[in-house]
Amino acid sequence: MTKVVTLGEIMLRLTPADPSQRFLQADRFDVIWGGGEANVAVSLANYGDDAYYVTKLPEHEIGQAAVNALRRYGVHTEYIARGGSRVGIYYAENGASLRPSKVIYDRAGSAIAEADPEDFDWDAIFTGADWFHWSGITPAISAKSAKLTEVACKEARKHSVRVSCDLNYRKKLWTEEEAQKVMTPLMEYVDVCIGNEEDAQKCLGFTPDSDVEHGSTDAAGYHTIFEQMAKKFGFSIVASTLRESHSASDNGWKALLYDGKQFYESRHYEIVPIVDRVGGGDSFSGGLIHGLLKWNDPQKALEFAVAASALKHTLPGDFNCVSESEVLSLAGGNTSGRVQR
């Protein structure tokens, strides 16, 4: 099996127990665990990969609950450092029809935000590893997290580990200027870059010729920008999901991949109704990593990733609880949704 390492923050997500309610209406909240790189690790474990998650969590019971949530899905947790005082929290309000989803963060001063590189045994973490994945959310958490990400990337490079990054710009965590100052130098260590049109613009200063905000996913608008990104940073692969937001409950979904020689475009999915879109991008990253590791076929890897992320939109919570066979079935054209007996 392949060994894949992800680094980031797993958070306690609080969502109104009635998913149709807004924060102001709710008097009960469901507890859900999630977070960008944790979501990727769970996806990979579900596909049969050896997924190792690296973070820092308090030693109290809430920190242990986060560890247990990962172990439930087969994610390896032995590299998680323990210490600090709190687990990051975020509140998620589900959108519907014309009303968008909403996220409120409460993560300042979390254990990973205050972690030091010395908290981790990098040689043990990266020995025998095939892949290392991180996202732009992690260095945005704090200055110490940005340093931690840089050290992890350097250690991965030292161990000849392939590195992927999901740019994942979050305007509630930092500004465009701050993102570009931190993210641009980190691209030196990245082999596979994943990000949508906003991520490329806000994190790296590239703007595709497409209007995704108003429901257009013209893949051709990405060709030039992908070529420019690959040339500037030396990426072996650049990939992006393309979302058509008809409404909060109805999205079109496909993706594009460039390997330095050829562009690959996936099949298109209409996802309606959406159950929960949180983690949709992470499920794409997990599917792409698995596909690229398993098949020497960019088109097959892309189709697997898009199908995986389409399925995630049908599930509540952050984690994509689907198997490789289920993803392959959808990628192969089985979209009927009929009962399996």
N, C-alpha and C positions, 0 to 999 in steps of 0.2 A: 504493500500500500504506500501511497505517497504521503509525505509529511508536509502539512501546510500550517504555517504560523500566522496568526492575526494578532494585532496589537490595537487596543482601544479601551473605551469605557463602556461597561455594561451598566445600565441604569434601571431604576425602578420606574415603570410607566404606570400612571394612574389615569384611567379612562372611565367616564360615567358608566355605571352598571347597565343603564339603558343606553345603548349606543346611538339612539336617535336624539338624546338629550344634549343640551349645551351645558357648559360648566355651571352657569348660573342656576340651572334647573336641578342639577344633580345633588342628591344627599347621600349617595353611595358610589364608591369608585372601585373598579376591579383592579387588582394588582397584576401587572404583566411585566416580564423582564425583556429587555432588548437594548439595542445599540448597534451602530453600523457594523463594526468588525465582529461583534458577538453574533450578529445575524448571519454573517458570512460563514463563521465557524460552524454554526448549527447546520446550515445548508450542506456544507462539505461533509460533516459527520453523517448526515442522512444519506449521502451518496456513497458512503463507504470509505471515505478518505480519513486519514489520521489527522484530525484537526486539533491544533493546540492554540489555546487562547491565552494571551498575555495581558495582564492588567494589574492593578493594585486595589485591594478591597479591605475594609475594616475587619478586625477579628471578631466583631460582635455578630449576633444572630442574623441581622439583616444582610451583612456581608456574606455570611455563610449561605443564606437563602439564594443569593445571586450565584454562588458557586454551584449549589445544588441544581439550580435551573439549567446550567450548562451541562452538568454531569448527566442529567436526565436524558439528554439527547446524544450522549456519547462523546462530548467534547472533552479533550484532555485538559485538566486544570492544574497540573503540578507546577507549572511555571508562574502561577498567580502569586504575586507578593501580597503579604498581609500586613496591614497597618493603616494609619490614618483614622479619621474620625467619622467620615460620613460617606454614604453612597449617593451618587447623583440621582436626581429625580426629574422626570418630565411629565407634564400633563398633556394628554392628547384628546382632542375633541373631534369626533368623526364628522366629516362633511356629508351633505346629501343634496342632490340636485344642484341648485344654484348656489348653495352655501358651501364654501370651502372648508376643509379640515383646518384645525388650528393646533399649534404646539406652544406650550409655555415651559421654559426651562427653570429648574431650581438645582443647579449643579455646581455653583461656585464653592471652592474649597473642598471638593471631593477628594477621595484618596488618590486617584490617578492624577488629578490636577496638581498634587503636591509630591508626586513620586519622583525619585532620583534615579538616574541610570544605574547607580550602584545597587539598587534594590533587586536587580535581575542578573541571573547567570547567563550571559549571552552565548557563551560557548556551548552550554548545554541546550539552550533554546534552539540554536541554529545548526548544531551538528546533525547531519543526516537530513536536513530540511530540503525540500524541493521548491518551496514557494513561500514568500512572505507578503502579506497584504496589510495595508493600512489605508486610512481615508483622511481627507482634509479636515474632518471633524476633530481628530485627535490633537493635532498641533494648534487648533483654534481654542482648545479648552483653557490653556494657560501658557505662559512663557516656559515653565518647566516641562509641560507636555510637548511643546515644540522642540525643546532640546532632547527630550526622551525619544521623540520620533526620529530626529537626526541621528542620534547614536544607534538606534535600532537599524536604520537604513545602512549605516556604515558597517555595522557588524554583519548584516546580511550580505553585503557586498564582499566583505572579507571572507565569508564562508561560501562564496560563489552561489548564493541563493537567488533565484529569480524573484523580482519584486514587482508588485502591482500596486497601483494607487487609484482609489476612487476619489476624485477631486472634492466632491460633496461640499460645496460652499454653503455656509450657514450665516446669513446676515445678522442673526441674533447673537452670534458669538464673536464676530469681528467684522471690520470694514474691508472693502475691496482693496484698499491700499495695504492694510495689514496682511491680508491673505497673500497678495502677490509678493510682498517682501519676504514672507516665510516660505511660501510654497515653491516659488521659482527656483531657489537653490536646491531644494529637495528633489527636484525633477532629475538631477544628475544621477540619482540612484534608481530611477524607475525604468523598468522594461516595458510594462503594460500599463497604459494610462486609460482610465475609464472616467467619463464625465459627460454631462449633457451640455446644452448650449450656454446656460447660465454659468455653470461651473468653469467652462473654458474661458469665458469672458472675465468673470470676477477673480478667479484664481491665477490665471496666466495671461490675461490681456488679449485673448483671441475672440473674435466675433464671427460666427457663421452667418451666412446669408439665408436666414430662415426665420419664420414668424411662428414660433411654437406657442407663444402666449395666446394667440387667437386660433389655435387648432390646426396649424399647418405643420406637417412633418416631411418637408421636402428633403430627402436624403442627399440630393445633389448639392444642396447648399452647404453640406459639411465636407465635401471632397477637398476643397482648397485648404480649409482650416486644418483638417487632419494631416494633409501633406506638410503644411507649415509646422505643425506641432512635432511631427515625427522628425523633420529635418532639424529643427532648433534644438530639441532635447534628446534626439537619438532613440526615441521609443521604437521598440520592435512591433508593437501593436497599439493602435488607438481605437477605442470603441465608445459608442454612446447609445443610450436608449433614446427613442424619439416618441414622445407622448403627445397625443391629441386630446386635449382636455375639453370634450364636449360639455361636460358638467362634472361635478364631484362624484357622480355615480356612474358616469359613462365616459370611458377613455378608449381611444385607439392606441395601439402599442406595437412597436417594432424596434429594430436596432440596426446599427451600421458598424462595420469593422473594417479597418485598414491595416494591412500587414507590411506596408512599405512597397508593395508591388501591385496589389489588387484591392479593390473595394468589394465587400460582401454585404449584401442587404438581406435581412431576415424576412420571413413571412409576416403578415400583418394580422393582429388580433383585435377584435372588438371585445372589450371587457365591460360587461354590463349585466347585472349591477355589481359595482365594486363593494366588497365587504370591508376591506381595510387596505389602503394603499401604503401605509407605513411599512418600510422594509422592502418595498418593491425594487428599488435600485440595488439594495444589498443582495437580494435574491438573484438579480442579474449578475452581479459580480461573482457570487458563489458559483453560479452555473457556468460562467465563462471560465473561471479558474479550473473547475473540474473538467470542463470540455477540452480546454487546451492541454491539460495534463494527460488526459486519457486518449484523445484522438488527434492524430496528425492531420487535421482537416478543419481549417478556420470556419468554413460554412457550417459544418456539423456542430462545432463548439458554439457558434453564434446562435443557431437554432435552438440548441439545448438551453442556453442562457435565457433567451427570450421566452421560451415556453415555461421555464421555471419561474420567471418573474410574473408571467401572466397568471400562473396558478397561485402565486402568493397573494394576488389581489382578491382571491376568493376566500382567504383565510383571515380570521381575526388574530390580532397580536402582531408582534414583530417577526417571530421566527417562521421560516418557510418549512412547514412540516410535511414535506413530500419526498418520495423516494425517486431514485434514478429511473426506475421502470415507469413510474407515473409521468415523469417529465418526458421521457422518450415516447410514450404513448401519445401525449398531446402534440409533441413536435412532429410525430408521424402522421398527424391529421385526425386523430380521434377526439373530436370536439363535441360529441353528442351529449355527454353528461349522463348517459344512461346508467341505471343501477347495475353494478357489477355483482353477479351472483355466482 
